[in-house]
Amino acid sequence: MNQNLENNGRIINESACIFKLRWYNVTIVVYTTERNNVMINILLVCSAGMSTSMLMRKMQNEASARGVEAHIWAVGGVNAREAVDAADVVLLGPQIRFQKSSIEDMAKGKPVAVIDMESYGCMNGAKVLDFAIELYNNVAH
């Protein structure tokens, strides 16, 4: 049984060993007010939103399989300004890494990071989800 628990606003997996907690999070995250029901909003941004749409579906499937409540969506770079406000974490496709500083300005302190080339190219939804969750958990809530 893969059940997630909330611990100081961090999402943890109950099957994680006592010495190493494994964090689960996604690019765009939304918070809920329910104590044990934290939703994370993960925003994926790329040039046109096409390649990140495929990655988004893989991340959604992975989050669902883990029982992680996540709202994950993808947009093109020109639509990032409107979408960033709703995100808890913003992940950029490697092809727009040069826009990171301008998106960080839009994000106003929210975590913004570039997805590594290997995970992006292989459409590794599990690894990118882990990365987003780690970013989310490293921010004080």
N, C-alpha and C positions, 0 to 999 in steps of 0.2 A: 504494500500500500504506500503510495507516494503522496503524503499529505504535507502541505506547507504550513508553517507556523509563523506568526509575527513576533519579532524580538526587537524592541526599540525601533520600530519602523523598518526593520530589515526583514527580508524574506529569507527564510531558511528552510531546508528540507529536513524532515524529521529523521531520515535515514542517514544523515551526515554523521560521520564519526565524531567523537567527543573532542578530538584534537584539531580537526580541520573542518570548518563549516563550509559548505558549498553554497554559494549565493546564486539565486536565480532571479533574473530581471530582464527587461526588454527595453528597446529604444524609446518608445513613447510610453510614459507612465501616467496613470491617473490615480489619485488617492480617493479612497472612500472613507466614510466616517466610521464604518463598522470596525470594531477593535481587531478582530482576527481576519479581516477581509481587505487586505491592502491590494490595490490595483496599481499597476505601473503602466505609464504611458510612454511608449517608445516611438520616436520618429526616425524614419530612415530617409535620408536625402541623397539623391544622385542627380545627374544631369537632367534627365527627363522623367525620372520616376519609374522607368520600365524595368530595369534590372533589379532595383530594390523591391519592386512588387513581387517578383519571384522569391526573393529572400524573405520578404515579409510573410508570405504564405508558409514557408518552411518554419519560420520562427513561431508563427501562430500555432501550427501543428505541434511543435515541440512544447510550447507553453501549455497547450491543452493536455498533452500527454502527461505532463508533470503536475498538472493541477494548479499551475501558476496563473493568476488572473492578470492578464496583460492586454492593453490596447496598443496594437502595433499598426502603424500605417506608413505609407511611403508617398513622397512628393518629389517633384522636380525642384531644382534649386531656385527657380523663379518664384515658387510658391512657399518657400521655406519661412518667410517672414510671418505669414498668417498662421502657419502650423506650429511654430516654435512655442508660442504661448501655452498651448495645451499639452506640451511634452514635458516629461520628467527627465528624459535622457534623449539626446540627439546623436544619431550615428550617421556619419557621412560615408558615401561610397568613395573608394580610393581615387576615382577619376576627378573628384571635386575637392580633394584635400587642400588645394590652394585657396579655397573659400572658407577654411576653418576659422580664421580670425574674425571675418565679418559675421559668420553665423554665431560665434561666441558672443559677439557684441549684441546680437539679437536675443540670445538666450539668457542674458542677464544673470549669470552665475550658475545656470543649470549645466550639468556635464555635457560636453560636446567632444566627440572623439571620431577618429577615422577608423573604419573597419579594416583589419589587415587584409592584404591582397589575397592570401591563400584562402582564408575563410570566405571572402567575398566571391572569389573566382569559383570555388567549389560549392557555393551556396550552402555553406554549413550553418544551418539555422540554429542548431544546438550550441555551437561555439559562440556565435554572435549573440544569442540570447544570454549565455553565461557572461559575456563581456558587458552587455547592457546592465544586467543585474549587479555585477560588480561595481560598475560606475555609479549606479543608483545607491547602492549600499554604502559607498564611500562618501556620500554627501550627507551632512547633518540635516535631519528632518525635524 
